[in-house]
Amino acid sequence: MIEINLVPDVKQEFIRAKRVRNLVVSGAVLVGIAAIGIVVLLAVYLYGVQTLRSSLANDAIKENSSKLQKTPDLANILTIQGQLASLSSLHDQKNVGSRVFEVLQAINPSAPNQVTFSTVKFDATTGIVHLDAQAAGGYVAADVFEKTVRAITFTYQVEGDNNATSKPLVTDVLLSGLSYGEDASGKKVLRFSADLTYSPELFQVSSKEVRIERPDYQNATDSFKYLPGSLFSSRATDIGEGQ
């Protein structure tokens, strides 16, 4: 059996082109419908579901707010809760002021340049320990005192770390008001004031196992029950003219 194709090639190409066009148009229509459907779903979610959720949340807020407003002494309760919540942070920020006694014992030079203190002021706000002191050794004792303070270091540990960290005891020492006077026994002594700018970690409660170390002196720890009584004395008086 012999078949003869009487359709020209041009006609066949046209038919194939129409078929491809129809497929493209059908696909575009389907994609368009799907896009419209997605947009509609998003609009329903945005303007329907979200609006409903927002309305329910607002109703819940109003209801709970109304209940809270009816609670007796609400302001006092909230104030106490806020204070309780801040206790931990306040505890971490507080200073161990008793360590100042170990500092005083450690910074006192050995004889014959020992000093006594008549005033000790620990200011955690400025980070300065102010001292009013006097020494029988005169200006030499004051110089030795300053060099001793600058040479001292301390070690400490923080929670969770067993390795000790070492830092200078002070970052600055300022001596002022040097003048001669008489102590309670009538001896001539040099009076002076000292402002010690200490490292913050020295007095922080988070610093554990604090040890103050001086090259020519024994270590001082957090215990200060063995402080010598000679460390403190009354302030020396002025020397009269011609003395």
ZADO-1210 file (C-alpha; in nm, 4 decimals, padded with zeros to 6 digits):
<atoms>
<atom x="00.0000" y="00.0000" z="00.0000" code="MET" pos="1"/>
<atom x="00.1437" y="00.3354" z="-00.1028" code="ILE" pos="2"/>
<atom x="00.0614" y="00.6550" z="00.0978" code="GLU" pos="3"/>
<atom x="00.1175" y="00.9908" z="-00.0599" code="ILE" pos="4"/>
<atom x="00.1457" y="01.2971" z="00.1714" code="ASN" pos="5"/>
<atom x="-00.0358" y="01.5712" z="-00.0130" code="LEU" pos="6"/>
<atom x="00.0091" y="01.8302" z="00.2715" code="VAL" pos="7"/>
<atom x="00.2894" y="02.0737" z="00.1936" code="PRO" pos="8"/>
<atom x="00.5855" y="02.1096" z="00.4374" code="ASP" pos="9"/>
<atom x="00.4872" y="02.4684" z="00.5115" code="VAL" pos="10"/>
<atom x="00.1440" y="02.3552" z="00.6263" code="LYS" pos="11"/>
<atom x="00.3003" y="02.0949" z="00.8554" code="GLN" pos="12"/>
<atom x="00.5324" y="02.3543" z="01.0138" code="GLU" pos="13"/>
<atom x="00.2328" y="02.5810" z="01.0699" code="PHE" pos="14"/>
<atom x="00.0400" y="02.3042" z="01.2407" code="ILE" pos="15"/>
<atom x="00.3377" y="02.2272" z="01.4711" code="ARG" pos="16"/>
<atom x="00.3778" y="02.5982" z="01.5538" code="ALA" pos="17"/>
<atom x="00.0074" y="02.6232" z="01.6453" code="LYS" pos="18"/>
<atom x="00.0416" y="02.3194" z="01.8693" code="ARG" pos="19"/>
<atom x="00.3433" y="02.4732" z="02.0502" code="VAL" pos="20"/>
<atom x="00.1597" y="02.8034" z="02.0831" code="ARG" pos="21"/>
<atom x="-00.1413" y="02.6341" z="02.2329" code="ASN" pos="22"/>
<atom x="00.0810" y="02.4530" z="02.4830" code="LEU" pos="23"/>
<atom x="00.2558" y="02.7786" z="02.5820" code="VAL" pos="24"/>
<atom x="-00.0727" y="02.9629" z="02.6199" code="VAL" pos="25"/>
<atom x="-00.2193" y="02.6787" z="02.8266" code="SER" pos="26"/>
<atom x="00.0892" y="02.6736" z="03.0512" code="GLY" pos="27"/>
<atom x="00.0804" y="03.0513" z="03.0960" code="ALA" pos="28"/>
<atom x="-00.2875" y="03.0358" z="03.1856" code="VAL" pos="29"/>
<atom x="-00.2220" y="02.7644" z="03.4448" code="LEU" pos="30"/>
<atom x="00.0699" y="02.9604" z="03.5943" code="VAL" pos="31"/>
<atom x="-00.1433" y="03.2731" z="03.6070" code="GLY" pos="32"/>
<atom x="-00.4243" y="03.0892" z="03.7793" code="ILE" pos="33"/>
<atom x="-00.1779" y="02.9444" z="04.0330" code="ALA" pos="34"/>
<atom x="-00.0269" y="03.2902" z="04.0988" code="ALA" pos="35"/>
<atom x="-00.3722" y="03.4395" z="04.1469" code="ILE" pos="36"/>
<atom x="-00.4555" y="03.1572" z="04.3853" code="GLY" pos="37"/>
<atom x="-00.1386" y="03.2207" z="04.5883" code="ILE" pos="38"/>
<atom x="-00.2138" y="03.5937" z="04.6033" code="VAL" pos="39"/>
<atom x="-00.5668" y="03.5217" z="04.7181" code="VAL" pos="40"/>
<atom x="-00.4421" y="03.2836" z="04.9887" code="LEU" pos="41"/>
<atom x="-00.1887" y="03.5406" z="05.1105" code="LEU" pos="42"/>
<atom x="-00.4550" y="03.8102" z="05.1167" code="ALA" pos="43"/>
<atom x="-00.6877" y="03.5828" z="05.3136" code="VAL" pos="44"/>
<atom x="-00.4094" y="03.5044" z="05.5615" code="TYR" pos="45"/>
<atom x="-00.2994" y="03.8677" z="05.5921" code="LEU" pos="46"/>
<atom x="-00.6396" y="04.0323" z="05.6172" code="TYR" pos="47"/>
<atom x="-00.8277" y="03.7443" z="05.7659" code="GLY" pos="48"/>
<atom x="-00.6170" y="03.5162" z="05.9847" code="VAL" pos="49"/>
<atom x="-00.3765" y="03.7888" z="06.1011" code="GLN" pos="50"/>
<atom x="-00.6593" y="04.0288" z="06.1759" code="THR" pos="51"/>
<atom x="-00.8372" y="03.7581" z="06.3724" code="LEU" pos="52"/>
<atom x="-00.5235" y="03.6702" z="06.5676" code="ARG" pos="53"/>
<atom x="-00.4564" y="04.0373" z="06.6421" code="SER" pos="54"/>
<atom x="-00.8128" y="04.0828" z="06.7597" code="SER" pos="55"/>
<atom x="-00.7907" y="03.7777" z="06.9861" code="LEU" pos="56"/>
<atom x="-00.4569" y="03.8971" z="07.1263" code="ALA" pos="57"/>
<atom x="-00.5983" y="04.2435" z="07.1977" code="ASN" pos="58"/>
<atom x="-00.8980" y="04.0897" z="07.3732" code="ASP" pos="59"/>
<atom x="-00.6665" y="03.8710" z="07.5843" code="ALA" pos="60"/>
<atom x="-00.4499" y="04.1737" z="07.6734" code="ILE" pos="61"/>
<atom x="-00.7551" y="04.3775" z="07.7746" code="LYS" pos="62"/>
<atom x="-00.8927" y="04.0894" z="07.9821" code="GLU" pos="63"/>
<atom x="-00.5656" y="04.0235" z="08.1637" code="ASN" pos="64"/>
<atom x="-00.5033" y="04.3952" z="08.2100" code="SER" pos="65"/>
<atom x="-00.8454" y="04.4295" z="08.3674" code="SER" pos="66"/>
<atom x="-00.7666" y="04.1428" z="08.6053" code="LYS" pos="67"/>
<atom x="-00.4324" y="04.2992" z="08.7014" code="LEU" pos="68"/>
<atom x="-00.5911" y="04.6358" z="08.7666" code="GLN" pos="69"/>
<atom x="-00.8214" y="04.4693" z="09.0169" code="LYS" pos="70"/>
<atom x="-00.5244" y="04.3173" z="09.2073" code="THR" pos="71"/>
<atom x="-00.4734" y="04.4902" z="09.5436" code="PRO" pos="72"/>
<atom x="-00.1368" y="04.6702" z="09.5916" code="ASP" pos="73"/>
<atom x="-00.0319" y="04.5963" z="09.2346" code="LEU" pos="74"/>
<atom x="00.2272" y="04.8771" z="09.2284" code="ALA" pos="75"/>
<atom x="00.3957" y="04.7462" z="09.5440" code="ASN" pos="76"/>
<atom x="00.4014" y="04.3904" z="09.4093" code="ILE" pos="77"/>
<atom x="00.5655" y="04.5000" z="09.0834" code="LEU" pos="78"/>
<atom x="00.8189" y="04.7110" z="09.2728" code="THR" pos="79"/>
<atom x="00.9168" y="04.4195" z="09.4969" code="ILE" pos="80"/>
<atom x="00.9432" y="04.1830" z="09.1986" code="GLN" pos="81"/>
<atom x="01.1674" y="04.4314" z="09.0192" code="GLY" pos="82"/>
<atom x="01.3892" y="04.4640" z="09.3236" code="GLN" pos="83"/>
<atom x="01.4113" y="04.0865" z="09.3641" code="LEU" pos="84"/>
<atom x="01.5048" y="04.0471" z="08.9984" code="ALA" pos="85"/>
<atom x="01.7905" y="04.2953" z="09.0409" code="SER" pos="86"/>
<atom x="01.9369" y="04.1325" z="09.3536" code="LEU" pos="87"/>
<atom x="02.1663" y="03.8976" z="09.1605" code="SER" pos="88"/>
<atom x="02.3150" y="04.1749" z="08.9487" code="SER" pos="89"/>
<atom x="02.3548" y="04.4005" z="09.2516" code="LEU" pos="90"/>
<atom x="02.5304" y="04.1201" z="09.4390" code="HIS" pos="91"/>
<atom x="02.7767" y="04.0756" z="09.1512" code="ASP" pos="92"/>
<atom x="02.8496" y="04.4497" z="09.1500" code="GLN" pos="93"/>
<atom x="02.9101" y="04.4945" z="09.5220" code="LYS" pos="94"/>
<atom x="03.2581" y="04.5280" z="09.6702" code="ASN" pos="95"/>
<atom x="03.4258" y="04.3372" z="09.9526" code="VAL" pos="96"/>
<atom x="03.5336" y="04.6363" z="10.1590" code="GLY" pos="97"/>
<atom x="03.7015" y="04.4254" z="10.4274" code="SER" pos="98"/>
<atom x="03.9903" y="04.3570" z="10.1887" code="ARG" pos="99"/>
<atom x="04.1099" y="04.7102" z="10.2499" code="VAL" pos="100"/>
<atom x="04.2586" y="04.5876" z="10.5793" code="PHE" pos="101"/>
<atom x="04.4771" y="04.3353" z="10.3950" code="GLU" pos="102"/>
<atom x="04.5795" y="04.6150" z="10.1600" code="VAL" pos="103"/>
<atom x="04.6855" y="04.8362" z="10.4518" code="LEU" pos="104"/>
<atom x="04.8922" y="04.5586" z="10.6040" code="GLN" pos="105"/>
<atom x="05.0597" y="04.4764" z="10.2736" code="ALA" pos="106"/>
<atom x="05.1490" y="04.8319" z="10.1701" code="ILE" pos="107"/>
<atom x="05.3113" y="04.9224" z="10.5015" code="ASN" pos="108"/>
<atom x="05.6905" y="04.9228" z="10.4484" code="PRO" pos="109"/>
<atom x="05.9204" y="04.7306" z="10.6782" code="SER" pos="110"/>
<atom x="06.1091" y="04.9038" z="10.9631" code="ALA" pos="111"/>
<atom x="06.2501" y="05.1656" z="10.9875" code="PRO" pos="112"/>
<atom x="06.0144" y="05.3101" z="10.7224" code="ASN" pos="113"/>
<atom x="05.6887" y="05.1977" z="10.8737" code="GLN" pos="114"/>
<atom x="05.3867" y="05.4273" z="10.8515" code="VAL" pos="115"/>
<atom x="05.0711" y="05.4563" z="11.0586" code="THR" pos="116"/>
<atom x="04.7298" y="05.5560" z="10.9283" code="PHE" pos="117"/>
<atom x="04.4956" y="05.8032" z="11.0933" code="SER" pos="118"/>
<atom x="04.2294" y="05.8107" z="10.8192" code="THR" pos="119"/>
<atom x="04.1239" y="05.5454" z="10.5691" code="VAL" pos="120"/>
<atom x="03.8509" y="05.6179" z="10.3125" code="LYS" pos="121"/>
<atom x="03.7421" y="05.3512" z="10.0648" code="PHE" pos="122"/>
<atom x="03.5461" y="05.5037" z="09.7739" code="ASP" pos="123"/>
<atom x="03.4039" y="05.2377" z="09.5420" code="ALA" pos="124"/>
<atom x="03.2529" y="05.5050" z="09.3155" code="THR" pos="125"/>
<atom x="03.5837" y="05.6672" z="09.2207" code="THR" pos="126"/>
<atom x="03.7950" y="05.3540" z="09.2712" code="GLY" pos="127"/>
<atom x="04.0277" y="05.5326" z="09.5140" code="ILE" pos="128"/>
<atom x="04.1468" y="05.4500" z="09.8655" code="VAL" pos="129"/>
<atom x="04.2391" y="05.7724" z="10.0460" code="HIS" pos="130"/>
<atom x="04.4883" y="05.7514" z="10.3322" code="LEU" pos="131"/>
<atom x="04.6098" y="06.0045" z="10.5858" code="ASP" pos="132"/>
<atom x="04.9399" y="05.8669" z="10.7142" code="ALA" pos="133"/>
<atom x="05.2498" y="05.9604" z="10.9083" code="GLN" pos="134"/>
<atom x="05.5984" y="05.8172" z="10.9309" code="ALA" pos="135"/>
<atom x="05.8875" y="05.8698" z="11.1697" code="ALA" pos="136"/>
<atom x="06.1300" y="05.8082" z="10.8848" code="GLY" pos="137"/>
<atom x="06.0533" y="06.1402" z="10.7155" code="GLY" pos="138"/>
<atom x="06.0594" y="06.1908" z="10.3411" code="TYR" pos="139"/>
<atom x="06.2588" y="05.8723" z="10.2899" code="VAL" pos="140"/>
<atom x="05.9775" y="05.6704" z="10.4478" code="ALA" pos="141"/>
<atom x="05.7203" y="05.8412" z="10.2248" code="ALA" pos="142"/>
<atom x="05.9257" y="05.7581" z="09.9159" code="ASP" pos="143"/>
<atom x="05.9678" y="05.3978" z="10.0291" code="VAL" pos="144"/>
<atom x="05.5939" y="05.3795" z="10.0939" code="PHE" pos="145"/>
<atom x="05.5120" y="05.4931" z="09.7397" code="GLU" pos="146"/>
<atom x="05.7609" y="05.2510" z="09.5798" code="LYS" pos="147"/>
<atom x="05.6305" y="04.9671" z="09.7966" code="THR" pos="148"/>
<atom x="05.2707" y="05.0302" z="09.6900" code="VAL" pos="149"/>
<atom x="05.3667" y="05.0406" z="09.3227" code="ARG" pos="150"/>
<atom x="05.5587" y="04.7123" z="09.3501" code="ALA" pos="151"/>
<atom x="05.2726" y="04.5101" z="09.5018" code="ILE" pos="152"/>
<atom x="05.0598" y="04.2761" z="09.2915" code="THR" pos="153"/>
<atom x="04.7624" y="04.0571" z="09.3695" code="PHE" pos="154"/>
<atom x="04.6208" y="03.7358" z="09.2288" code="THR" pos="155"/>
<atom x="04.2597" y="03.6256" z="09.2061" code="TYR" pos="156"/>
<atom x="04.0350" y="03.3668" z="09.0460" code="GLN" pos="157"/>
<atom x="03.6939" y="03.3959" z="08.8879" code="VAL" pos="158"/>
<atom x="03.4183" y="03.1386" z="08.9131" code="GLU" pos="159"/>
<atom x="03.4638" y="02.8558" z="08.6651" code="GLY" pos="160"/>
<atom x="03.8348" y="02.9268" z="08.6109" code="ASP" pos="161"/>
<atom x="04.0950" y="02.7609" z="08.8322" code="ASN" pos="162"/>
<atom x="04.3801" y="02.9643" z="08.6856" code="ASN" pos="163"/>
<atom x="04.4893" y="03.2635" z="08.8937" code="ALA" pos="164"/>
<atom x="04.5219" y="03.6043" z="08.7287" code="THR" pos="165"/>
<atom x="04.7857" y="03.8505" z="08.8485" code="SER" pos="166"/>
<atom x="04.7477" y="04.2312" z="08.8369" code="LYS" pos="167"/>
<atom x="04.9160" y="04.5365" z="08.9932" code="PRO" pos="168"/>
<atom x="04.7538" y="04.6350" z="09.3208" code="LEU" pos="169"/>
<atom x="04.7153" y="04.9959" z="09.2095" code="VAL" pos="170"/>
<atom x="04.7200" y="05.1797" z="08.8789" code="THR" pos="171"/>
<atom x="04.8297" y="05.5106" z="09.0317" code="ASP" pos="172"/>
<atom x="04.9661" y="05.6543" z="09.3589" code="VAL" pos="173"/>
<atom x="04.9398" y="06.0234" z="09.4456" code="LEU" pos="174"/>
<atom x="05.1098" y="06.1651" z="09.7557" code="LEU" pos="175"/>
<atom x="05.0138" y="06.5111" z="09.8795" code="SER" pos="176"/>
<atom x="05.0181" y="06.7387" z="10.1849" code="GLY" pos="177"/>
<atom x="05.3650" y="06.6407" z="10.3045" code="LEU" pos="178"/>
<atom x="05.4532" y="06.8272" z="10.6246" code="SER" pos="179"/>
<atom x="05.6152" y="06.7641" z="10.9615" code="TYR" pos="180"/>
<atom x="05.4227" y="06.7334" z="11.2865" code="GLY" pos="181"/>
<atom x="05.4285" y="06.5685" z="11.6295" code="GLU" pos="182"/>
<atom x="05.2583" y="06.2403" z="11.7077" code="ASP" pos="183"/>
<atom x="05.0784" y="06.1548" z="12.0329" code="ALA" pos="184"/>
<atom x="05.4101" y="06.0784" z="12.2043" code="SER" pos="185"/>
<atom x="05.5719" y="06.4067" z="12.0965" code="GLY" pos="186"/>
<atom x="05.7951" y="06.2556" z="11.8279" code="LYS" pos="187"/>
<atom x="05.8597" y="06.4388" z="11.5036" code="LYS" pos="188"/>
<atom x="05.6888" y="06.2635" z="11.2119" code="VAL" pos="189"/>
<atom x="05.6171" y="06.3330" z="10.8466" code="LEU" pos="190"/>
<atom x="05.2477" y="06.3646" z="10.7700" code="ARG" pos="191"/>
<atom x="05.1147" y="06.2989" z="10.4197" code="PHE" pos="192"/>
<atom x="04.8051" y="06.1905" z="10.2301" code="SER" pos="193"/>
<atom x="04.7952" y="05.9186" z="09.9659" code="ALA" pos="194"/>
<atom x="04.5318" y="05.8468" z="09.7015" code="ASP" pos="195"/>
<atom x="04.5608" y="05.4902" z="09.5723" code="LEU" pos="196"/>
<atom x="04.3729" y="05.4159" z="09.2489" code="THR" pos="197"/>
<atom x="04.3198" y="05.0433" z="09.2765" code="TYR" pos="198"/>
<atom x="04.2451" y="04.7769" z="09.0161" code="SER" pos="199"/>
<atom x="03.8664" y="04.7105" z="09.0143" code="PRO" pos="200"/>
<atom x="03.9087" y="04.3341" z="09.0527" code="GLU" pos="201"/>
<atom x="04.0766" y="04.3825" z="09.3911" code="LEU" pos="202"/>
<atom x="03.7487" y="04.4397" z="09.5774" code="PHE" pos="203"/>
<atom x="03.4954" y="04.2737" z="09.3469" code="GLN" pos="204"/>
<atom x="03.2889" y="03.9979" z="09.5057" code="VAL" pos="205"/>
<atom x="03.3349" y="03.7891" z="09.1901" code="SER" pos="206"/>
<atom x="03.7110" y="03.7752" z="09.2565" code="SER" pos="207"/>
<atom x="03.7853" y="03.4642" z="09.4601" code="LYS" pos="208"/>
<atom x="04.0986" y="03.3474" z="09.6409" code="GLU" pos="209"/>
<atom x="04.2422" y="03.7005" z="09.6445" code="VAL" pos="210"/>
<atom x="04.6062" y="03.7077" z="09.7564" code="ARG" pos="211"/>
<atom x="04.8062" y="04.0281" z="09.7926" code="ILE" pos="212"/>
<atom x="05.1755" y="03.9732" z="09.7246" code="GLU" pos="213"/>
<atom x="05.4738" y="04.1947" z="09.7966" code="ARG" pos="214"/>
<atom x="05.8289" y="04.0928" z="09.6922" code="PRO" pos="215"/>
<atom x="05.9823" y="04.1641" z="10.0360" code="ASP" pos="216"/>
<atom x="05.6771" y="04.0765" z="10.2454" code="TYR" pos="217"/>
<atom x="05.4646" y="03.7751" z="10.3262" code="GLN" pos="218"/>
<atom x="05.1400" y="03.7232" z="10.1357" code="ASN" pos="219"/>
<atom x="04.8209" y="03.8674" z="10.2819" code="ALA" pos="220"/>
<atom x="04.4927" y="03.6857" z="10.2336" code="THR" pos="221"/>
<atom x="04.1267" y="03.7673" z="10.2974" code="ASP" pos="222"/>
<atom x="04.1722" y="03.7059" z="10.6709" code="SER" pos="223"/>
<atom x="04.2695" y="04.0169" z="10.8646" code="PHE" pos="224"/>
<atom x="04.2391" y="03.8946" z="11.2238" code="LYS" pos="225"/>
<atom x="04.6156" y="03.9215" z="11.2720" code="TYR" pos="226"/>
<atom x="04.6426" y="04.2916" z="11.1848" code="LEU" pos="227"/>
<atom x="04.8923" y="04.4547" z="11.4225" code="PRO" pos="228"/>
<atom x="04.7577" y="04.7281" z="11.6492" code="GLY" pos="229"/>
<atom x="05.0531" y="04.9508" z="11.5628" code="SER" pos="230"/>
<atom x="04.9145" y="04.9919" z="11.2121" code="LEU" pos="231"/>
<atom x="04.6838" y="05.2730" z="11.3261" code="PHE" pos="232"/>
<atom x="04.7406" y="05.5841" z="11.5383" code="SER" pos="233"/>
<atom x="04.5931" y="05.9289" z="11.5995" code="SER" pos="234"/>
<atom x="04.6783" y="06.2117" z="11.3595" code="ARG" pos="235"/>
<atom x="05.0034" y="06.3987" z="11.4361" code="ALA" pos="236"/>
<atom x="04.9719" y="06.7623" z="11.5449" code="THR" pos="237"/>
<atom x="05.1454" y="07.0684" z="11.3991" code="ASP" pos="238"/>
<atom x="05.4931" y="07.1631" z="11.5166" code="ILE" pos="239"/>
<atom x="05.5150" y="07.5125" z="11.6623" code="GLY" pos="240"/>
<atom x="05.7452" y="07.7748" z="11.5141" code="GLU" pos="241"/>
<atom x="06.1130" y="07.7374" z="11.6087" code="GLY" pos="242"/>
<atom x="06.0798" y="07.3695" z="11.6999" code="GLN" pos="243"/>
</atoms>
